[in-house]
Amino acid sequence: MRKLLKGFDEIWAKAQVRNETEKGRFQRIFFQYKRYFHLGVYDTATKRYVVFDSINLVGNYRYNSSVHPPEFAEMRRLVG
């Protein structure tokens, strides 16, 4: 989970750099309930968002820590 949060922090750092030049274009989505969290980025200009839910990692799912979820790639494209 720490690698996921670190990957999201890197994406959010890029969004903050763009926020400085474009005056608050991106908003951070972060919600935590007990062990589960929701991470996301919202673009106020295009009204698009991408959200990753950690609830998808429960049960018999084996999390591969070397591979990031596809939502992170969408977030990188959104921030681009």
C-alpha positions as MATLAB code, in Angstrom:
seq = 'MRKLLKGFDEIWAKAQVRNETEKGRFQRIFFQYKRYFHLGVYDTATKRYVVFDSINLVGNYRYNSSVHPPEFAEMRRLVG';
ca = [
       0.000    0.000    0.000;
       2.879    2.353    0.687;
       4.060    2.021   -2.915;
       0.573    2.949   -4.114;
       0.498    6.047   -1.929;
       4.007    6.998   -3.036;
       3.003    6.614   -6.696;
      -0.056    8.782   -6.138;
       2.059   11.419   -4.374;
       4.303   11.600   -7.450;
       1.274   12.139   -9.682;
      -0.087   14.778   -7.316;
       3.279   16.590   -7.299;
       3.015   16.959  -11.091;
      -0.549   18.218  -10.705;
       0.582   20.817   -8.169;
       3.215   22.120  -10.591;
       0.500   22.582  -13.212;
      -1.779   24.163  -10.593;
       0.799   26.902  -10.060;
       0.759   27.838  -13.741;
      -2.955   27.256  -14.393;
      -4.388   28.623  -11.127;
      -5.857   25.620   -9.337;
      -6.950   23.455  -12.225;
      -6.593   20.089  -10.434;
      -8.229   18.982   -7.190;
      -7.092   16.085   -5.061;
      -9.572   13.365   -4.096;
      -8.595   11.507   -0.930;
     -11.028    9.668    1.307;
     -10.132    7.058    3.907;
     -12.448    4.752    5.822;
     -10.771    2.293    8.183;
      -8.287    0.313    6.029;
      -9.644    1.370    2.636;
      -8.899    4.545    0.764;
      -9.933    6.297   -2.422;
      -7.371    8.291   -4.384;
      -8.123   10.495   -7.315;
      -7.567   13.620   -9.366;
     -10.298   15.951  -10.640;
      -9.718   18.338  -13.539;
     -11.892   21.440  -13.141;
     -11.290   22.631  -16.710;
     -12.467   19.521  -18.537;
     -14.710   18.223  -15.701;
     -13.022   14.791  -15.816;
     -11.803   12.689  -12.939;
     -10.028    9.405  -12.239;
     -10.492    7.520   -8.949;
      -8.683    4.462   -7.590;
     -10.404    2.460   -4.832;
      -8.300    0.198   -2.644;
     -11.395   -1.892   -1.907;
     -10.541   -3.683   -5.164;
      -7.465   -5.160   -3.472;
      -9.376   -7.201   -0.852;
     -10.195  -10.871   -0.825;
      -8.223  -13.406   -2.817;
      -6.614  -10.762   -5.016;
      -2.812  -10.963   -4.859;
      -1.411   -7.455   -5.106;
       1.723   -7.247   -7.237;
       3.677   -4.363   -5.756;
       5.854   -3.901   -8.844;
       2.854   -3.089  -11.082;
       0.781    0.055  -10.638;
      -2.975   -0.087  -11.268;
      -4.282    1.145  -14.641;
      -5.994    4.086  -12.919;
      -2.574    5.585  -12.190;
      -1.751    5.624  -15.903;
      -5.047    7.432  -16.547;
      -4.183    9.960  -13.831;
      -0.797   10.602  -15.426;
      -2.480   11.203  -18.798;
      -5.027   13.543  -17.185;
      -2.303   15.593  -15.502;
      -0.026   15.168  -18.529;
];
